[in-house]
Amino acid sequence: MKHIVTVQDAVTAFADWMEPTSAELDAIELESPVILAEVDLLDAQIKTLDRPVNEVDARRIRRARNRVLTARRDLANRTAGADAPGGAA
């Protein structure tokens, strides 16, 4: 019978009470521009896997990298501003 309990634990591992918290959902929403930019970069890189990279592909990858860096910078600036109480002294 012990193996049935183990199986039940595996089946109920994704119960309703294990949903993401509001804080976790807020963190995902805050990071979503970075996630989307990284997906765009990955898409641009995947398009070049089966052929040589031409100038248009290189430009697409470069722009996608710049969008990732911009999104990461914006996220870092937002989170740094949220951690520091008050303003500049």
mmCIF file of the C-alpha atoms, coordinates in Angstrom:
data_MODEL
# 
_entry.id   MODEL 
# 
loop_
_atom_site.group_PDB 
_atom_site.id 
_atom_site.type_symbol 
_atom_site.label_atom_id 
_atom_site.label_alt_id 
_atom_site.label_comp_id 
_atom_site.label_asym_id 
_atom_site.label_entity_id 
_atom_site.label_seq_id 
_atom_site.pdbx_PDB_ins_code 
_atom_site.Cartn_x 
_atom_site.Cartn_y 
_atom_site.Cartn_z 
_atom_site.occupancy 
_atom_site.B_iso_or_equiv 
_atom_site.pdbx_formal_charge 
_atom_site.auth_seq_id 
_atom_site.auth_comp_id 
_atom_site.auth_asym_id 
_atom_site.auth_atom_id 
_atom_site.pdbx_PDB_model_num 
ATOM 1  C CA . MET A 1 1  ? 0.000  0.000  0.000   1.00 0.00 ? 1  MET A CA 1 
ATOM 2  C CA . LYS A 1 2  ? 2.919  2.403  0.452   1.00 0.00 ? 2  LYS A CA 1 
ATOM 3  C CA . HIS A 1 3  ? 3.427  2.600  -3.285  1.00 0.00 ? 3  HIS A CA 1 
ATOM 4  C CA . ILE A 1 4  ? -0.174 3.832  -3.712  1.00 0.00 ? 4  ILE A CA 1 
ATOM 5  C CA . VAL A 1 5  ? 0.496  6.763  -1.396  1.00 0.00 ? 5  VAL A CA 1 
ATOM 6  C CA . THR A 1 6  ? 3.613  7.612  -3.413  1.00 0.00 ? 6  THR A CA 1 
ATOM 7  C CA . VAL A 1 7  ? 1.606  7.526  -6.629  1.00 0.00 ? 7  VAL A CA 1 
ATOM 8  C CA . GLN A 1 8  ? -1.085 9.683  -5.059  1.00 0.00 ? 8  GLN A CA 1 
ATOM 9  C CA . ASP A 1 9  ? 1.547  12.242 -4.041  1.00 0.00 ? 9  ASP A CA 1 
ATOM 10 C CA . ALA A 1 10 ? 2.711  12.402 -7.641  1.00 0.00 ? 10 ALA A CA 1 
ATOM 11 C CA . VAL A 1 11 ? -0.856 12.765 -8.914  1.00 0.00 ? 11 VAL A CA 1 
ATOM 12 C CA . THR A 1 12 ? -1.776 15.504 -6.448  1.00 0.00 ? 12 THR A CA 1 
ATOM 13 C CA . ALA A 1 13 ? 1.523  17.373 -6.862  1.00 0.00 ? 13 ALA A CA 1 
ATOM 14 C CA . PHE A 1 14 ? -0.253 19.973 -8.979  1.00 0.00 ? 14 PHE A CA 1 
ATOM 15 C CA . ALA A 1 15 ? -3.199 20.670 -6.712  1.00 0.00 ? 15 ALA A CA 1 
ATOM 16 C CA . ASP A 1 16 ? -5.089 23.963 -6.809  1.00 0.00 ? 16 ASP A CA 1 
ATOM 17 C CA . TRP A 1 17 ? -3.316 25.280 -3.735  1.00 0.00 ? 17 TRP A CA 1 
ATOM 18 C CA . MET A 1 18 ? 0.003  25.114 -5.596  1.00 0.00 ? 18 MET A CA 1 
ATOM 19 C CA . GLU A 1 19 ? -0.862 27.957 -7.976  1.00 0.00 ? 19 GLU A CA 1 
ATOM 20 C CA . PRO A 1 20 ? 1.616  30.840 -8.319  1.00 0.00 ? 20 PRO A CA 1 
ATOM 21 C CA . THR A 1 21 ? 1.269  33.569 -5.745  1.00 0.00 ? 21 THR A CA 1 
ATOM 22 C CA . SER A 1 22 ? 0.460  37.160 -6.625  1.00 0.00 ? 22 SER A CA 1 
ATOM 23 C CA . ALA A 1 23 ? 4.087  38.125 -6.002  1.00 0.00 ? 23 ALA A CA 1 
ATOM 24 C CA . GLU A 1 24 ? 5.309  35.440 -8.404  1.00 0.00 ? 24 GLU A CA 1 
ATOM 25 C CA . LEU A 1 25 ? 2.838  36.554 -11.074 1.00 0.00 ? 25 LEU A CA 1 
ATOM 26 C CA . ASP A 1 26 ? 3.930  40.174 -10.595 1.00 0.00 ? 26 ASP A CA 1 
ATOM 27 C CA . ALA A 1 27 ? 7.573  39.152 -11.015 1.00 0.00 ? 27 ALA A CA 1 
ATOM 28 C CA . ILE A 1 28 ? 6.745  37.300 -14.229 1.00 0.00 ? 28 ILE A CA 1 
ATOM 29 C CA . GLU A 1 29 ? 4.832  40.308 -15.527 1.00 0.00 ? 29 GLU A CA 1 
ATOM 30 C CA . LEU A 1 30 ? 7.761  42.575 -14.668 1.00 0.00 ? 30 LEU A CA 1 
ATOM 31 C CA . GLU A 1 31 ? 10.191 40.302 -16.530 1.00 0.00 ? 31 GLU A CA 1 
ATOM 32 C CA . SER A 1 32 ? 7.934  39.642 -19.527 1.00 0.00 ? 32 SER A CA 1 
ATOM 33 C CA . PRO A 1 33 ? 9.590  42.257 -21.833 1.00 0.00 ? 33 PRO A CA 1 
ATOM 34 C CA . VAL A 1 34 ? 12.948 40.551 -21.283 1.00 0.00 ? 34 VAL A CA 1 
ATOM 35 C CA . ILE A 1 35 ? 11.430 37.128 -21.880 1.00 0.00 ? 35 ILE A CA 1 
ATOM 36 C CA . LEU A 1 36 ? 9.758  38.248 -25.108 1.00 0.00 ? 36 LEU A CA 1 
ATOM 37 C CA . ALA A 1 37 ? 12.957 39.911 -26.349 1.00 0.00 ? 37 ALA A CA 1 
ATOM 38 C CA . GLU A 1 38 ? 14.934 36.746 -25.645 1.00 0.00 ? 38 GLU A CA 1 
ATOM 39 C CA . VAL A 1 39 ? 12.348 34.696 -27.542 1.00 0.00 ? 39 VAL A CA 1 
ATOM 40 C CA . ASP A 1 40 ? 12.713 37.043 -30.529 1.00 0.00 ? 40 ASP A CA 1 
ATOM 41 C CA . LEU A 1 41 ? 16.498 36.637 -30.388 1.00 0.00 ? 41 LEU A CA 1 
ATOM 42 C CA . LEU A 1 42 ? 16.159 32.881 -30.245 1.00 0.00 ? 42 LEU A CA 1 
ATOM 43 C CA . ASP A 1 43 ? 13.789 32.946 -33.232 1.00 0.00 ? 43 ASP A CA 1 
ATOM 44 C CA . ALA A 1 44 ? 16.287 35.002 -35.225 1.00 0.00 ? 44 ALA A CA 1 
ATOM 45 C CA . GLN A 1 45 ? 19.080 32.575 -34.357 1.00 0.00 ? 45 GLN A CA 1 
ATOM 46 C CA . ILE A 1 46 ? 16.961 29.523 -35.211 1.00 0.00 ? 46 ILE A CA 1 
ATOM 47 C CA . LYS A 1 47 ? 16.226 30.933 -38.673 1.00 0.00 ? 47 LYS A CA 1 
ATOM 48 C CA . THR A 1 48 ? 19.943 30.851 -39.455 1.00 0.00 ? 48 THR A CA 1 
ATOM 49 C CA . LEU A 1 49 ? 20.639 27.272 -38.354 1.00 0.00 ? 49 LEU A CA 1 
ATOM 50 C CA . ASP A 1 50 ? 20.158 25.588 -41.716 1.00 0.00 ? 50 ASP A CA 1 
ATOM 51 C CA . ARG A 1 51 ? 21.815 28.149 -43.989 1.00 0.00 ? 51 ARG A CA 1 
ATOM 52 C CA . PRO A 1 52 ? 24.714 30.584 -44.030 1.00 0.00 ? 52 PRO A CA 1 
ATOM 53 C CA . VAL A 1 53 ? 24.070 33.905 -42.327 1.00 0.00 ? 53 VAL A CA 1 
ATOM 54 C CA . ASN A 1 54 ? 23.512 36.706 -44.822 1.00 0.00 ? 54 ASN A CA 1 
ATOM 55 C CA . GLU A 1 55 ? 23.466 40.456 -44.152 1.00 0.00 ? 55 GLU A CA 1 
ATOM 56 C CA . VAL A 1 56 ? 19.729 40.546 -43.415 1.00 0.00 ? 56 VAL A CA 1 
ATOM 57 C CA . ASP A 1 57 ? 20.033 37.687 -40.925 1.00 0.00 ? 57 ASP A CA 1 
ATOM 58 C CA . ALA A 1 58 ? 23.005 39.343 -39.230 1.00 0.00 ? 58 ALA A CA 1 
ATOM 59 C CA . ARG A 1 59 ? 21.058 42.592 -38.955 1.00 0.00 ? 59 ARG A CA 1 
ATOM 60 C CA . ARG A 1 60 ? 18.019 40.750 -37.553 1.00 0.00 ? 60 ARG A CA 1 
ATOM 61 C CA . ILE A 1 61 ? 20.156 39.030 -34.905 1.00 0.00 ? 61 ILE A CA 1 
ATOM 62 C CA . ARG A 1 62 ? 21.957 42.271 -34.025 1.00 0.00 ? 62 ARG A CA 1 
ATOM 63 C CA . ARG A 1 63 ? 18.668 44.123 -33.581 1.00 0.00 ? 63 ARG A CA 1 
ATOM 64 C CA . ALA A 1 64 ? 17.244 41.297 -31.478 1.00 0.00 ? 64 ALA A CA 1 
ATOM 65 C CA . ARG A 1 65 ? 20.348 41.363 -29.262 1.00 0.00 ? 65 ARG A CA 1 
ATOM 66 C CA . ASN A 1 66 ? 19.963 45.108 -28.841 1.00 0.00 ? 66 ASN A CA 1 
ATOM 67 C CA . ARG A 1 67 ? 16.307 44.645 -27.830 1.00 0.00 ? 67 ARG A CA 1 
ATOM 68 C CA . VAL A 1 68 ? 17.365 42.060 -25.237 1.00 0.00 ? 68 VAL A CA 1 
ATOM 69 C CA . LEU A 1 69 ? 19.992 44.400 -23.823 1.00 0.00 ? 69 LEU A CA 1 
ATOM 70 C CA . THR A 1 70 ? 17.518 47.287 -23.736 1.00 0.00 ? 70 THR A CA 1 
ATOM 71 C CA . ALA A 1 71 ? 14.890 45.176 -21.993 1.00 0.00 ? 71 ALA A CA 1 
ATOM 72 C CA . ARG A 1 72 ? 17.439 43.935 -19.438 1.00 0.00 ? 72 ARG A CA 1 
ATOM 73 C CA . ARG A 1 73 ? 18.637 47.491 -18.803 1.00 0.00 ? 73 ARG A CA 1 
ATOM 74 C CA . ASP A 1 74 ? 15.089 48.722 -18.311 1.00 0.00 ? 74 ASP A CA 1 
ATOM 75 C CA . LEU A 1 75 ? 14.340 45.853 -15.932 1.00 0.00 ? 75 LEU A CA 1 
ATOM 76 C CA . ALA A 1 76 ? 17.512 46.508 -13.942 1.00 0.00 ? 76 ALA A CA 1 
ATOM 77 C CA . ASN A 1 77 ? 16.691 50.209 -13.702 1.00 0.00 ? 77 ASN A CA 1 
ATOM 78 C CA . ARG A 1 78 ? 13.125 49.480 -12.596 1.00 0.00 ? 78 ARG A CA 1 
ATOM 79 C CA . THR A 1 79 ? 14.151 46.997 -9.927  1.00 0.00 ? 79 THR A CA 1 
ATOM 80 C CA . ALA A 1 80 ? 17.022 49.189 -8.711  1.00 0.00 ? 80 ALA A CA 1 
ATOM 81 C CA . GLY A 1 81 ? 14.658 52.128 -8.344  1.00 0.00 ? 81 GLY A CA 1 
ATOM 82 C CA . ALA A 1 82 ? 12.149 49.996 -6.459  1.00 0.00 ? 82 ALA A CA 1 
ATOM 83 C CA . ASP A 1 83 ? 14.764 48.775 -3.961  1.00 0.00 ? 83 ASP A CA 1 
ATOM 84 C CA . ALA A 1 84 ? 16.167 52.191 -3.073  1.00 0.00 ? 84 ALA A CA 1 
ATOM 85 C CA . PRO A 1 85 ? 13.829 54.144 -0.789  1.00 0.00 ? 85 PRO A CA 1 
ATOM 86 C CA . GLY A 1 86 ? 13.620 57.890 -1.210  1.00 0.00 ? 86 GLY A CA 1 
ATOM 87 C CA . GLY A 1 87 ? 15.362 59.945 -3.830  1.00 0.00 ? 87 GLY A CA 1 
ATOM 88 C CA . ALA A 1 88 ? 18.792 61.318 -4.485  1.00 0.00 ? 88 ALA A CA 1 
ATOM 89 C CA . ALA A 1 89 ? 20.249 63.230 -1.571  1.00 0.00 ? 89 ALA A CA 1 
# 
